[in-house]
Amino acid sequence: MNKSDDKYIMTTVETALSILEAITEFNDGFNLGELAEKVGISKSKTYRYIETLKKRGYITRTNVTKKYNSKYHVGLSAYETGCKLMSKMDLHKKAKPIMEELVRTTQETVYLVIAKYDKILFLDKVETNQKVHTLPFTGKYMAIDSTAAGLVIRAQSEDDSLPPSELLKVIRDDGWCFDTDVLAHGVSSLAAPVLNENGTVFASLCIVAPAYRLNSNTLQNSTVPAQLCEAAERISCNMGYRNHHLLDSYKPLSPNSQISGIGYAAL
């Protein structure tokens, strides 16, 4: 935004949006002091915003005692609005069918993850039908360097003028990244990058599963990394990326007319 446009900024709206963004980063709820510190405004002002958002259902309150000691959580109105916005997102529409197919072929939960500054957001997921699930991560923010889903974004978006770290170089060469016991104890994830029409990595596709089903042993001689990379490349193709080395040899792998993309990734 140009500085000349600053005169049109409504400070109260900007603060309210900052609060909405902040509350999504608390995994186990928050109290008034924690939110005030995170947003950088006084407790009394924060409380007025909280009460307004609570009235509209964007925030709920538990263990109601004194106002400064109450515990707050994201409300159903925030979830409902998020779902409505998600359904209208171009990325969501183009990724969802491919995510659903990947879940059917791998029998594991698949997440769509986007980058936001130095963090990643687990934006959406398709759940597996397996009896044993992992804890949900949808809506969770994490440091971009902390998980496989973020590292594949970092690795593919490294400044070419600087030598990448050894880890990021390996990830870039492999085209995918694996971690275990990072998202949670006993949980593993496998991620591949998603590119936009400019060839910029802006998201990742991530398989999340219990470590006993997804580990370094089960990945040996497994087609899962190739299936994941294929799905990520198909989403990239649907987002307008047209410079992939396999694009010329594209042939649909699914009879589903809603799904289009390119073939298996070369690992």
Buried (B, 14 or more C-beta within 10 A) or exposed (E): EEEEEEEEEEEEEEBBEBBBEBBBBBEEBBBBEBBBEBBEBEBEEBBEBBEBBBEEBBBBBEEEEEBEEBBBBBBEBBBEBBEEEBEEBEBBEBBBBBBBBBBEBBEBBBBBBBBEEEBBBBBBBBBBEBEEBBEEBBBBBBEBBBBBBBBBBBBBBBEEEEEBEEEBEEBBEBBBBBBBEBBBEEBBBBBBBBBBEEEEBBBBBBBBBBBEBBBEEBBEEEEBBBBBBBBBBBBBBBBEBEEBEBBEEBEEBBEEEEBBBBBEBEE
